[in-house]
Amino acid sequence: MPLPLNLSLVTLGVADIARSTAFYEALGLKAARDSNANVTFFNTSGPVLSVYSRAALAADAQLPSEGDGFRGLSLAWNLASEADVDKAIVRIVAAGGKLIKAAEKTFWGGYSGYAADPDDHLWEIVHNPGFPFDDAGRLRAPE
C-alpha cells in the first residue's frame, strides 16, 4: 500500500526571518518552542507553517535563490463568511502585508481576494460555500 500524502509543513523562503515572524505573529500565530534565529515554526489548524531564509532554503534544495515575481503558487486561508474574508484582509494589511486584489464575488459562487506577506508570498483569502469545515475546523473538499 502506498504511503498517504499528507501536507504536513509549508516553508516560506523569506528575506528577513524576524520581520516575517513578526508579521505572522501579528496575524495571531505563536512561534513554536523549537523556533530560533534561523527558522520560525507556527502551528496552524492544518500544516505547520515555517519561515526560513530564502537563500538557505534554496541552498538546501541545491537551487539558485535568485528570481522573483509570480512563483506559480498561492496559499489559501479559507474562512466561514464573506465578512470574515474582509476582516482577514484588513488584518493582513495592518500587519504589514500588501493588498493584491480586493475581495469580490467569484464566478464559482465564492468570495475571494489576494494579499501578500512581506516577501510577496501570495495568499488567497477566501470563502468557499461548497467546501465545508469538519468538526476539527479543517477545510474538506467534497468527496
Secondary structure, DSSP 4 states (H G I P E B T S, - for coil): -PPPP---EEEEEES-HHHHHHHHHHTT--B-TT-BTTEEEE--SSSEEEEEEHHHHHHHTT------S--S--EEEE-SSHHHHHHHHHHHHHTT-EEEEEEEE-TTS-EEEEEE-TT--EEEEEE-TTS-B-TTS-B----
